[in-house]
Amino acid sequence: MRVAVDVMGGDLGPQEIIQGALDGLQYLGSEDELVLFGPEEQMRALVAAAGGNDPRLSYHNCTQFIGMDESPVEA
């Protein structure tokens, strides 16, 4: 199973979302994959700071974001 997480999609910023995603790794099997979506350099730094080096982690670099004040339909 592949699980995708938007690290920029929360009110408390990417640090809290990444920590929650890392905490959730314990519930995934050895064949599962956790894909983090967001700015790759920032995600890698936060994962490293949290000690989350896990082979089931992968990153999808995103350079554009829809802000809280933007209409998703128009964005």
PyRosetta script that sets phi, psi and omega in degrees:
from pyrosetta import init, pose_from_sequence

init()
pose = pose_from_sequence("MRVAVDVMGGDLGPQEIIQGALDGLQYLGSEDELVLFGPEEQMRALVAAAGGNDPRLSYHNCTQFIGMDESPVEA")
pose.set_psi(1, 141.7)
pose.set_omega(1, 176.4)
pose.set_phi(2, -112.1)
pose.set_psi(2, 127.6)
pose.set_omega(2, 179.2)
pose.set_phi(3, -113.7)
pose.set_psi(3, 126.6)
pose.set_omega(3, 179.5)
pose.set_phi(4, -105.8)
pose.set_psi(4, 137.1)
pose.set_omega(4, 179.9)
pose.set_phi(5, -130.7)
pose.set_psi(5, 125.5)
pose.set_omega(5, 174.4)
pose.set_phi(6, -85.2)
pose.set_psi(6, 105.3)
pose.set_omega(6, -175.2)
pose.set_phi(7, -74.8)
pose.set_psi(7, -13.6)
pose.set_omega(7, -179.3)
pose.set_phi(8, -98.3)
pose.set_psi(8, 6.5)
pose.set_omega(8, -171.8)
pose.set_phi(9, -94.4)
pose.set_psi(9, 18.0)
pose.set_omega(9, -177.3)
pose.set_phi(10, -123.4)
pose.set_psi(10, 163.9)
pose.set_omega(10, -179.6)
pose.set_phi(11, -74.8)
pose.set_psi(11, -25.4)
pose.set_omega(11, -175.2)
pose.set_phi(12, -96.6)
pose.set_psi(12, 8.0)
pose.set_omega(12, 175.3)
pose.set_phi(13, 88.3)
pose.set_psi(13, 172.5)
pose.set_omega(13, -173.5)
pose.set_phi(14, -67.5)
pose.set_psi(14, -25.8)
pose.set_omega(14, -177.3)
pose.set_phi(15, -61.2)
pose.set_psi(15, -45.7)
pose.set_omega(15, -178.7)
pose.set_phi(16, -68.6)
pose.set_psi(16, -38.3)
pose.set_omega(16, -179.9)
pose.set_phi(17, -67.7)
pose.set_psi(17, -42.0)
pose.set_omega(17, 178.4)
pose.set_phi(18, -64.5)
pose.set_psi(18, -41.8)
pose.set_omega(18, 178.8)
pose.set_phi(19, -61.8)
pose.set_psi(19, -41.9)
pose.set_omega(19, 177.3)
pose.set_phi(20, -64.2)
pose.set_psi(20, -39.5)
pose.set_omega(20, 178.4)
pose.set_phi(21, -65.2)
pose.set_psi(21, -42.0)
pose.set_omega(21, 178.1)
pose.set_phi(22, -65.0)
pose.set_psi(22, -40.0)
pose.set_omega(22, 176.7)
pose.set_phi(23, -61.8)
pose.set_psi(23, -34.2)
pose.set_omega(23, -178.8)
pose.set_phi(24, -74.7)
pose.set_psi(24, -14.0)
pose.set_omega(24, 179.6)
pose.set_phi(25, -57.5)
pose.set_psi(25, -28.8)
pose.set_omega(25, -179.0)
pose.set_phi(26, -63.7)
pose.set_psi(26, -20.1)
pose.set_omega(26, -179.1)
pose.set_phi(27, -92.8)
pose.set_psi(27, -4.9)
pose.set_omega(27, 179.7)
pose.set_phi(28, -95.6)
pose.set_psi(28, 150.8)
pose.set_omega(28, 177.6)
pose.set_phi(29, -80.4)
pose.set_psi(29, 173.5)
pose.set_omega(29, -177.3)
pose.set_phi(30, -68.4)
pose.set_psi(30, -22.0)
pose.set_omega(30, 179.6)
pose.set_phi(31, -93.7)
pose.set_psi(31, -5.4)
pose.set_omega(31, -178.6)
pose.set_phi(32, -80.9)
pose.set_psi(32, 162.8)
pose.set_omega(32, -178.9)
pose.set_phi(33, -134.9)
pose.set_psi(33, 137.5)
pose.set_omega(33, 175.3)
pose.set_phi(34, -110.8)
pose.set_psi(34, 117.1)
pose.set_omega(34, -178.3)
pose.set_phi(35, -107.2)
pose.set_psi(35, 121.0)
pose.set_omega(35, 178.0)
pose.set_phi(36, -96.8)
pose.set_psi(36, 128.6)
pose.set_omega(36, 179.6)
pose.set_phi(37, -107.8)
pose.set_psi(37, 127.0)
pose.set_omega(37, 179.4)
pose.set_phi(38, 159.7)
pose.set_psi(38, -165.7)
pose.set_omega(38, 177.8)
pose.set_phi(39, -71.1)
pose.set_psi(39, 114.4)
pose.set_omega(39, -169.4)
pose.set_phi(40, -57.8)
pose.set_psi(40, -46.5)
pose.set_omega(40, -178.3)
pose.set_phi(41, -59.5)
pose.set_psi(41, -43.6)
pose.set_omega(41, -179.9)
pose.set_phi(42, -65.8)
pose.set_psi(42, -42.3)
pose.set_omega(42, 179.4)
pose.set_phi(43, -63.0)
pose.set_psi(43, -46.2)
pose.set_omega(43, -179.1)
pose.set_phi(44, -60.7)
pose.set_psi(44, -40.5)
pose.set_omega(44, 179.3)
pose.set_phi(45, -64.8)
pose.set_psi(45, -42.6)
pose.set_omega(45, -179.9)
pose.set_phi(46, -68.7)
pose.set_psi(46, -39.0)
pose.set_omega(46, 177.7)
pose.set_phi(47, -64.6)
pose.set_psi(47, -44.2)
pose.set_omega(47, 179.7)
pose.set_phi(48, -62.6)
pose.set_psi(48, -41.6)
pose.set_omega(48, 179.4)
pose.set_phi(49, -64.1)
pose.set_psi(49, -29.9)
pose.set_omega(49, 180.0)
pose.set_phi(50, -88.8)
pose.set_psi(50, 0.0)
pose.set_omega(50, -179.7)
pose.set_phi(51, 69.7)
pose.set_psi(51, 32.3)
pose.set_omega(51, -173.6)
pose.set_phi(52, -98.0)
pose.set_psi(52, 43.4)
pose.set_omega(52, 178.6)
pose.set_phi(53, -75.7)
pose.set_psi(53, 105.6)
pose.set_omega(53, -176.8)
pose.set_phi(54, -139.4)
pose.set_psi(54, 132.0)
pose.set_omega(54, -178.1)
pose.set_phi(55, -65.5)
pose.set_psi(55, -14.9)
pose.set_omega(55, 179.1)
pose.set_phi(56, -82.7)
pose.set_psi(56, -6.1)
pose.set_omega(56, 179.0)
pose.set_phi(57, -86.3)
pose.set_psi(57, 138.2)
pose.set_omega(57, 169.3)
pose.set_phi(58, -141.2)
pose.set_psi(58, 165.6)
pose.set_omega(58, -173.4)
pose.set_phi(59, -126.0)
pose.set_psi(59, 140.8)
pose.set_omega(59, 173.0)
pose.set_phi(60, -121.9)
pose.set_psi(60, 110.1)
pose.set_omega(60, -176.8)
pose.set_phi(61, -70.8)
pose.set_psi(61, 126.2)
pose.set_omega(61, 176.5)
pose.set_phi(62, -120.2)
pose.set_psi(62, 130.7)
pose.set_omega(62, -178.1)
pose.set_phi(63, -106.8)
pose.set_psi(63, -10.2)
pose.set_omega(63, 179.9)
pose.set_phi(64, -121.4)
pose.set_psi(64, 147.0)
pose.set_omega(64, -177.8)
pose.set_phi(65, -136.6)
pose.set_psi(65, 152.4)
pose.set_omega(65, 172.3)
pose.set_phi(66, -98.8)
pose.set_psi(66, 116.8)
pose.set_omega(66, -177.5)
pose.set_phi(67, -73.5)
pose.set_psi(67, 162.9)
pose.set_omega(67, -179.6)
pose.set_phi(68, -60.8)
pose.set_psi(68, -29.0)
pose.set_omega(68, -176.8)
pose.set_phi(69, -91.6)
pose.set_psi(69, 0.4)
pose.set_omega(69, -178.9)
pose.set_phi(70, -95.4)
pose.set_psi(70, 148.8)
pose.set_omega(70, 175.1)
pose.set_phi(71, -79.9)
pose.set_psi(71, 124.3)
pose.set_omega(71, 179.3)
pose.set_phi(72, -59.1)
pose.set_psi(72, -33.3)
pose.set_omega(72, 179.9)
pose.set_phi(73, -66.7)
pose.set_psi(73, -41.6)
pose.set_omega(73, -178.6)
pose.set_phi(74, -79.6)
pose.set_psi(74, -27.4)
pose.set_omega(74, -178.7)
pose.set_phi(75, -72.2)
pose.dump_pdb("model.pdb")
